[in-house]
Amino acid sequence: MTQQVYAPGQVWTYRNRPGEEASRLVIRAIEALPQDGEVIHIAAHGLNLRNHRMDGGMQRTLHHLAVSRGTLDRSVVALDGTLPDDGAWRPGYDIWTQAFVNGDAAVFESDLPAILDYIEKVIAASGEASH
């Protein structure tokens, strides 16, 4: 099997969760880290991520996730175009980078639906929105 060639700006369809068939992921940056290998920073759009902190209780976009190449290889289905860099992912990337350097963040290695389910559980465990 030929290894995918990934590049920033690529938009991919992926094996998504039920109800998120129109969702797409966008590659925002790729870097090589000594212990983790190739890390691909993505944004995910068109989500139905339950989040009590958002108006309407639903989050449609995650601007930054750090995933392994294996995660992407197992998750993507087809290249669906390209998008220019909108910069919206950079604040999340900067926060992740500092946390990673401090040993407080990692690279996701499971498939995208499992990652999104995990994020929903973490959000739900954080309690109700403050008013």
N, C-alpha and C positions, 0 to 999 in steps of 0.2 A: 504494500500500500504506500502511495506517495504521501510524503509529509506536506501538510498545508503550509502555504507561505502566507504569513500574516503581516499586515502593515497598518499603521495608524490611519484612521479615517474609514477603514472598511466597515461596512454594515453587513451583518450576517443574520439569517434566520437560524433558529436553534431549537433543540428539543425542549419545548417549553412546558409550562404547567397548563392544565385545563383552564380554558377561559382567557388565556394569554396568547392565542394563536397568532395574533397580529404583532406581538412583541418582537423587537429586534435588539441585538446588541451591537455596539459600536466600539471598535478598538481605538483607544485613545493614546496609549504609549506601550512600548515594549522595552524591557530592560533585562539584563542578565545579572543575577545576584549569585555570589559565590556558593552559598549553601542551598539555594532554592532553584537554581537554574534559570530558565527563561520565565519571567513574570510578565503577564499581559494585563494591562490596566484597561478595563472596559467600563462602558456605561450601558445601562439597559433601559429601554424605552417601551412604553405600551404595557406596563405591568398593571396588575390588580393586587398590589401589595397592601394588606391590611395594616393600617397605621393610625392609631387613635390620636396621634398628634397632628394629623393633617386635616384640613377642612374636608368634610365629607367622609373621613375615616379611611381614605384610600390614597395610596402613593403610586403615581404613574411612572416615575422615573427614579432610578438610582444612578447618580452621576459618577460614582466611582466604586469599583470592586477590583481587587487584585487577585487574579486567578493564575493557576499554573497552566503551562502549555497543555498538559494532559487533560485538564478540565475543559479547555477550549476544544481540543481535538475530539473529545467525547461528546461535546455539546452542539457544535455548529453543524448545520445542515447544508446551507447554500449561501454563497456570496450574493448580496442583494444591493450592491451599489457602494457608493462612498459618500461621506459627509465631511464638510470642512470642520476644523477644530472650533468649537463654540466657546471653549475655555471654562465651561460650567463644571468640568470634572477636576480642574486643578486644585480648588480648595480641599476637596476630599483626598486627593492624591497627596497634597502637602501634609495633611493631618496624618494620613496613613504612614507616610515616609518617616515622620518624626516618631510615631508610635512604634514602627517597625525597628528603627534604630535603637529605641529604648527597650526593645524586647516585649512590647505590649501589643503587637499586631502580627499577623501572619498572612500567608498566601492561602486562599481557598483552593482545595484540591478535589472536592467532590463535584458532582455535576450541577449545572445551573439550577434546575428545579429544587434540589436538596439545599443549595445555598440560599435560595429565596425563601424556602420554608423555614430554614434556620433563622434568617433575619426577621421574619414575621414573629417567630417565637421569642426572640430577644426583645423586640419592640413590645410585644404583649406583656412580657415579664417586667417591663419597665414601669408599669402602672398606667393609670388613666391620665389623660391630658390635664394639665393644670389650667384653671380658669382665672 
